[in-house]
């Protein structure tokens, strides 16, 4: 067995990682000769991309925009498979604020983690709806995703960032009828892969067969959950027992819809990479969008994966 480490994208596992856990628990990684440890990042040491750059993990899950930024900084990291084929973030608020569409955020307080990309996306969405992005007051909420009670209590009027297939499903004291949740790709956001799976160029050059075996087993796991979302419940309950089964059961079929395109898992699509890189350049997040052509490869996916 070859021991490898996969680092996920968040502070704890969530349903977006279901395919990896099912592949491990069903023995599909083991059939490929792989003993896979799945870990989450220590924020004090950076995200999965930072760990990959230091050769501390073998594979990592990360946002596509962060990959472009790291490539531009000269770090030889590469996307090797798509995890999600659409945006996951939302803008959310409650009826009591009177905010009924993105342009209504002008003159209001919007909570988010004010990264360059996050600020650019908010400005884009407000302007796309005919609002004045300069009139939005930004509330720095750091990495916290504010619950709807925060808008009732006056901490902010709305937020950007919570995922429609996870955070917005968490139990809350605010009735669903009073909530307003808008997935960003339904209100004008550019198309992009929310998360990619990637590795260091050194890994691709020296351990190609391991990469291929890992991807084949991961694909098998994800397609199994797409076919039957509930099959992932036992695996997820072992690693995140502090989340209720009802939440996992509600989230799985939603997030599973983002894992494939035309029935295929893993294929990174130029239509969701190059235009997004150009959007990031146009909004000051990147200096040059041309490097996006070198940021990903589908060459290690199984031969029947439709690339």
N, C-alpha and C positions, 0 to 999 in steps of 0.2 A: 504493500500500500504506500502511496505517495501522500504525505501530509501536506495539505494546502489550507490557506486561510482566506475566507471571504468576509469583507467588511461591508455591512449594510449602511444605509444612508441617514439613519435617524438615531435618536437617543435610545430607542428601544425597538425591537422588532415590531412590525405591524403587518397587516394583511398583504402589502405589496411584496413581501418576501416569501409568500406561501409556497411558490414553486420550488424554491431552494430547499425549504424544510421538507416538503413532500419527497423531493428527489433523494434527500438524505435518509429519511425514515423508511422509504420503500427499498433502499439498497441500491438505487440506480447510480449514485456516485461510486459506491463500493464496486459495482460491476465494472466501472471504468478504471478501477484500481486506485480510487481516490478516497482518502480519509479527510473529510471536509469539516473544518471548524468554522462556525459562523459567529461573527463578533460584531459589536457596535463600536463606533468611535468614542474615544475620550476627547471631549471638546477642548481640553487643555492642550491636546496634541494635534488638533486639526481634524478635518473631515477625511473621508475615505481617499480622496485625491492626495492629500498630504501624506497619508500613510503609504499609499502606493509609490509616491515619489521617493520615499525613504526606503523602499523595499521591505516594509514592515508587514505587508500583507501581499497576497498573490493576486487577488481580484477585489474589486470594489464597485459599489453602486453610488452614482453621483448625478447631479443635475447636468444636463448638456451644456448650459451656459457656463458653469464653473469649469468644465473641461476646456472650453474655448479660451477662457481666461488663463488657465494653467499652461495651455499650449503656447499662448502668446508670450508667457513669461519664460518660455524655453524648457518647460518640463516635458519629457518624452512620454506622455500618457496617451492612451488610445482607447476609444470606445470600441468594444468588440460585439456588443449585442444591445438591442433596444429592449428596455423593460416596459416602458409606457409609450403609447402612441398619441397621447393627447395631454393637454394641460390638466393639472389636478387642483390648482388654487381657485379660491373663490374670493369675492367681496361679499361680506355678510353684515347685516344690521338687524334691527327690529322695527316693527311698524311704528312704534312710539316716536322714533326719531323723525319720521316724515320723509326719510330718504327712500325714494322709489325707483331710482335708476342712477347710473354712475355720475351723470352730470350734477346730480343733487349733492354730491360730495363737496362741491365748491362752497366755501364758507363753513365747512364742518371739520371735525377732528377724526382723522383716519389713522388707526393703529397698525403698525407693521414693523418688521425688521428693516430699517432703512438702508439696505444694501443698494449699490448703484443700479443693479438690475431691478430690484423691487421698486425703487423710486421711479425708474424709467417706465415700468409697466403701469404703475398707477397713473402717471401723467398721460400715458398713451390712452388708457381706458377712459379717463375723464374727458380728454380732448376728443376722442373718437365719438363720444356721445354728445359733443357740442358744449361741454362745460369748460370752465377755466381752471386748468391744473395748478396755476399759481395761487389760486384762492383756497386750496386744500391745506389744512393745518395737519402736519405730520406728528403723530404721537409715537415715540420710539418704544415699542413693546419688546424689543430684543427678540429672543427666540421663543417667547411665549405666544401661544395662540389664544386670543381672548375669547372666552365663552360669551354667549349672548347676554348673560346677566351683567356683563361689564358695560354694555350699552344702556341697559336699563338704569344701572347705578351711576352712569355719567363718567366712567373712566375714559371713554371715547364714544364717538357716534357710530363708528363702523370699523371694520378691519379688512385687511388684505392678507391672504396667505393660507387660511385654513382649507383643508382638502375636502372636496364634496364626497369623497368615498371613505373618509375617516373622521376627521375632527368634527365636522358638522353632524355626525351621527351620534356623538357622545351624549349621554343623558344630561338633560338640562332642565332647569325649572321654568324656562320660558316655553309656552305652548308653541307647537309647530306652526300654528296658524298666525302667530305673531312674528315669525322669523322671516327674513328676506335673505336669500342665498342665491348668488349669481356666479356660476362657473365662468371663469374669465374667458374661456374660448367660446362662450356664447354671447359675450358682450364686446367683442372686437380684438381680443388678444391674437397675436400671430400664432401660427401652428408650430409646435415643437414637441420633441420627446421630453417629457418631464424628467425621466431617469434613464440613464444608460448603465450598462455593465461594462467595466473596462479593466485594463491592466497596463503595466509598464512595457515599453517597447522591448526591453531586455527579455521579459518573459515570453513575448511573442517570438522573438528570434531564437531563443534557446530551449523553450519548452512547448513547442507547437502542438505536440500530440497530447500533452496534458490539457492545454487550452481547448483543443477540439473535444476531448473526452468530457471535460467539465461542461462545455456548452451543450453537448448532446444530452447529457443527463439533466441539466437545468431545463432545457427545452421540454424534455419529457415530463418533468415535474409541473411546469407551468401549463402545458396543454392538458394534463390530467385535471388540474384545478379549473381550467376553463370549461372542460367537459362536465365536471361535477364539483362545484365550489365547496360543498359541504365536506368533501373528502379531506380537506386541509384542516378541519376543525381540531382533530386530535393532535396534530403536529403543532398548531399554533397555541393550543391550550397548555401544552407542555412548556413553551418558552415565554408566553405572556399570560400566566394564569390570573393576573390581576385585572384583566379586562373580561367583562361578561361575555358568555357564549352568544347571547343575543346580538351584541355589537359585532362580533366576528362574523356571525351568520348573515348579518345585514350588509356588512362591508364587502365580503368576499365576492358575491356576484356583481357588485358595482365595479370594484377595482379590476376584476377579471376581464371586463369589457375593454380595458385599455391595453391589455397585454399582447394582442394580436392585431395584424392587419391583413385582410384578405385570407384569414385563416392561418397565417404563419406567425410564429414567435421569433423574435430576435433580430429580424432584418432592419437595419438602420436605414432610414429613407432620406435620400438627398433632399426631397421636398420639405422635410422637417428639420434639416440641418443647415444647409447653405442659406436659405432665406432668413432663418432665425439668426444666424451669425451676422448677416447683413443688417438685420434689425438692431442687433446689439451694437454694431458699429455706428449705425445712424443715430443711436441714442446715447452714444458716448461711453458705452461699457467696454467695447473693444476698439483698438486702434486700426485693425485691419481684419477684414472678414475672409481674406483669401486663404488663411491658414486652416480654415474649417475643412478644406479638402483633405488635409492630412490628419485630421483628428479622429477618424474612425475607419474601421475595416470590417467587412462582412466575410472575409476570407476564411475565418475559422469556424463558421457556422456549418452544421451538417449539409451535405451536398443537396439534399432534397428540401432545403428551407426556402426555396423560392427566390433567392437573390439573383 
